[in-house]
Amino acid sequence: MADMVATNGVANQATVAPVRIRRPIGSMLVVLVPYLWLLVFFLAPFLIVFKISLSTTAVAVPPYTPVFDLAGGIAGIVEGIKEFTIDNYVWLTEDALYTRAYLSSLWIAVVSTFLTLLVAYPVAYGMARAPKAWQPTLLMLVILPFWTSFLIRVYAWIGILKKEGLLNQLLLYVGVIDEPLTILNTNWAVYIGIVYSYLPFMVLPLYSSLERLDDTLLEAAADLGSPPSRAFWQITFPLSLPGVIAGCFLVFIPVTGEFVIPDLLGGSDTLMIGKTLWSEFFNNRDWPLASAVAVLLLFILVVPIVIFQNQEQRRAERER
């Protein structure tokens, strides 16, 4: 009898077909649309730029060769691929100008990101500790500069920082200085413009992390005799690190390739890769070399981010 029951159970298990879960079309579209967006507006332009970086300069329209003629069919495409060269990338390693431009851009981006963090953290901390009724208004004030054109805001800093500008007039009136300071067309003006322009990108993720902080942890630290400064460095700041990292990425990545701010507020000695790209594209008309500069810049920025994400994923898996 037991054998018959066991046999019937095995038979019933064998006849039960696996249930296939059908996902709604809407959920599939939600996943598919972002990938299509990245494919059309990121991957496709990147492949075009990468193809141009392997080309050679030509006095023609467009100013590079080879230009694929689809009418030639596969044979024409193969012949065009044979003309590709990596000379532009070799030139980037041999010319010290581009090395200095990369290093200068990275240094300015690191300093600007650090200064933005120093300014943004107290702002975000104050917003997170403000009464709940005030927080929407404070959040709107942080986002308010986005309602004005970025270019207009940068031009406004020219009127503030020049020798006869508002800042020098205020300092002279107060008596802090005896003669106008030279701030415009220096790296300090670039730092000021970057910190002002990218401050909301640092404040918003910091505010998001600090606003979710559990206040009972600070109360427990106070009950155990921990002073506020120690509780901040041992509890508040470590728990806000996700916001710090997100804000630093949001500021550092676009600042590295920034063009408008160093071009308008910086001087002739302000060397950044964005200005170098502009010069190669529009002044020298060397599209292949400029494309190689852009591809290398993207590689410099993407690789550390991918490595960091992999390390964070492994750390999260270990913590589980």
LINDAMO-V504350 format. One line per field, one symbol per residue. phi: phi as a letter, one per 20 degrees, with the letter a starting at -180 (. if undefined). Layout:
# LINDAMO-V504350
phi=???
This chain:
# LINDAMO-V504350
phi=.fffffffffffffefefeeeeeffffffgefffffffffdcfffffffffffeecfbeacfeacedfdfffmfffffffffefbdfffffffeefffffffffffffffffffffffffffffffffefggfefgffffffeggffdggfffffffffeefgeefffffffffnfcdbfeedfmcfffffffffffdgffefffffffffefffffffffffenefgfffffecffffeggffffffffeffffgdfcffffededfeedcfffffgfffdeeldffffffffffffffefgfffffffffffffffff
